[in-house]
Amino acid sequence: MGGKSTYMRQVALIVLLASIGSYVPAQACRLGPIDAIHTRIGAADDLANAQSTFMLEMTEAAQILHAATPYSLVLMDEIGRGTSTFDGLALASAIATQLHDKTQAFTLFATHYFELTEFPATHHSALNVHVSATESGRDIVFLHEIQSGPASKSYGIQVARLAGMPAAVLNQARHTLDALELHATESQAQVDLFAAPPAIETIAASALDTRLAAINPDAMSPREALEALYQLKALAGKG
């Protein structure tokens, strides 16, 4: 409700207009060369191709990671929301790291995962911005203004109230939220979401694999092939 998805679409439209030499609705606009605009915005499944919302999200994200270049504009909106919290957070952090470290595309990455606001601390080219809002009692007003820094909180319950959710449901949700936040604060573990994964260990080839790779049946006589077969059986028995 804050307008972040609209803001991201606005940036894409401005880039497109400027790239074709059109008028740009802005006081000033400075752009470098842009070779493509890649977007992962919205939440919908693809029934015709039997793809769930999450599968479609991952397919589009994978295409972006393979195709984007340092001259691309990439828009990622709520990546990882179609699966469990831990899976979604892990995938979102890995995708953000790939875009920053490898792809190096100009990227707008919208998320509700507060853990990802730590991303700029270890990635020098990243920064946090948020869409401002103000509260008056239990009412909330979205200001539709982009400000520096991460958001201080989420306003899910307030938005649910605006949507007409029953008061009993809101009260229970607020009580549960307070308990979850308290539990998270008391048992918070410091997990480095952006650490490089450990190197994959190389498994040494077994004697059986080595002997099997050295066999060339086309260059062997029947007797040599039979001897090789007995050697393989012996090595397999030891394994």
N, C-alpha and C positions, 0 to 999 in steps of 0.2 A: 504493500500500500504506500510505501514511501516514495516510489517512483524510480527505483534504481534500474529496473528493466527498461522503462521508458527512456531513461538517460542513456543507457547503452545503445538502444535503437537509434536515438538521436545522433549519437556519435557516428554510428555506421552510415546514416543518411547524409550527414555533413561530409564525411570522407568521400562517399559516392558522388555527391554533387560537385565537390571541389575537383575530383578526379576527371570529371567530364567537362570541366570548365564552366560550371553553372554558378549562379548566385548562391552564396552561402548565408543562411540566416544567423549571422554572428557579427559582433563588433570587430573581431579580428580572427584570422584563421591561418595557421602556418603548418603545412604538412610536408613531409618528405615523400619519396616515391613509395607508392603502395601497389603491390602486385596482386592482392586478393583480400577479400573480406570473408573471414570464416566465423560462423556463428553456431552456438549451441544454446538456444533460447527456447523456452516453452516446455510443457509437459504433456505429451500425448503418446498413445501407443499406435502401433501399425498393425491393425487386425489382418489386412490383406496379406502381409508377409509374416504373420505370426510372431511379431516382435512386441515384447512388453515395453512399457515406458522406460524402464531402466536399460533394457537391451538397446533400444533405439538411442538413448542418451549415450551409452558407451560406444556404439557404432559411430555416431557422429563425432564424438570426442576423439576416437581413434583415427578417423579420417583427417581431422584437423591436425593431430600430432604428426601424422605422416606427410601432410601436404604443406603446412604453414612454413614460412621462411622468415628471416629477420625483417623483411619488407612487408609482412602481412599484418592486417588488423584482425585480432582474435577476440571474440566476445564469448565468455563462458558464464552462464547464468545458473546458479544453484546446482553445480555439478555434484553428483553423488547423492542427491536427495531421494532417489528411487530405490534405495536399499537400506540396510540397517545403518545405524548411526556410526558404528566403528568402521564398517566397510566403506561407507560414503566418505567419512573423514579421511581415511587412509588413501582412498583413490583421489580425492580432491587435492590433498597435499602433494601426492606424487605427480599429478598432472600439472599443478602449479609449478612445481620444481622443474619439471621437464620443459615447460614453456619458458621459464626464466633462464635456466642454465644452458639448455641445448638449442631450443628453437629461437629464443631471443626475439620473439615477435612482440609488437606493441599489443598488450593484452588488458582487457577489462574483465576482472574475475569477481563476480558477485557471489556471496555466500552468506549463510546464516551460522556457519561454524565459527564460534568465537576463537577456537584454538588456532585458526588460520590467520588471525590478526597478528600472531607472532612471526609471520613469514618475513616481513621487512627487516626484522632484527638480524637475520642471517642471510638476507639476499639484498644486496646493495641497490639494485635497480627497481625495487618494489616499494610501494608506499600504500598506506591505508587512507581511504576516504569513506565517508558515510553520508546518508541522507538524513538531514536533521528532522527532529520532531520535538514537540513540547507537550508536557502533561499538565492538566489542571484538575486536581482531584483524581477521579477515575476516567476523565475524558482525555482524549489525545488529539492533537492537531498535527498533521504532517505538513511540514513547511516546504517540501520539495526543493530543498537547497543542499548543494553538495558542500560538505565541510571536511576539513583535514582531520585525520586520526580515525581510529576505530569507533564503532558505535559502543555506547556504554551499556546498552541492554537491548533486548528484543521486546516487541510489543504484540506478541501473538494473542495474549488474552484480551488486550484492549481492542484489537481488530475483531476478535470473536464477539465481543460485546457490541461493537458497531454493527455486526452482521445479524444481531438479534438473538444470540444464543441465550437460552434460559439462565436465570440468575443462579439456580442451584448448580448447574453445570459449571458456570464461571467460578463460583465459590469453591467447588471441589477442585477445579483445575488450579486455582490460585494456591490452595492449601497444598496440593501435590507439588506444584512448582517450588514453593518455599522449602518443602522437605527435600526435594531433589537437589536444589542449590546448596542447602546446608550439608547434605551428604557429600556432594561433589567437593565442597570446600574442605571438609574434614579429611577426606581420603584422597585428595588430589595427588596423583603421581606425575612427576615430571617426565613426559615422554617426548623425545626429540622427533617430531613428525617429519623433519626435513633432512635427517641424517642419511648419508649414502648407505645403501645396503651392503652387507659383507660380501666379499668376493666369493664366487662360487668355487667350491673346492673341486679340484680335478681328481677324478677317481682313477687310480692306477689300473692299467689293463692287466687282467689275470693271465696266467701262463696259457690257459686254454684259448683265450681271445688272441693272444700273440701267435700261437701255433696255427690257429684257424686262419688268421689273416695272411700267414705266410704260404698257405697252400694254394697252388695253381693247378687245378685238375687237368686243364688242357695240356700242360707240359709234363704230365706224369704218365709213367707206364702203369698198367693194371697192378703190378706188384707194388710199385711205390705208393699208389693210391690206397691199396689195402693196408700197407704198413702205416700210412698216415692216419687211416681210420682207427687202427688199434691204438695209436698214440693218443688220439683225441678221446677215445673211450677211457683210457687210463687216466688222462688228466681230468676228465669229467668225474671219474670216480673219486679222485682226491678232493674235488671241490665239494 
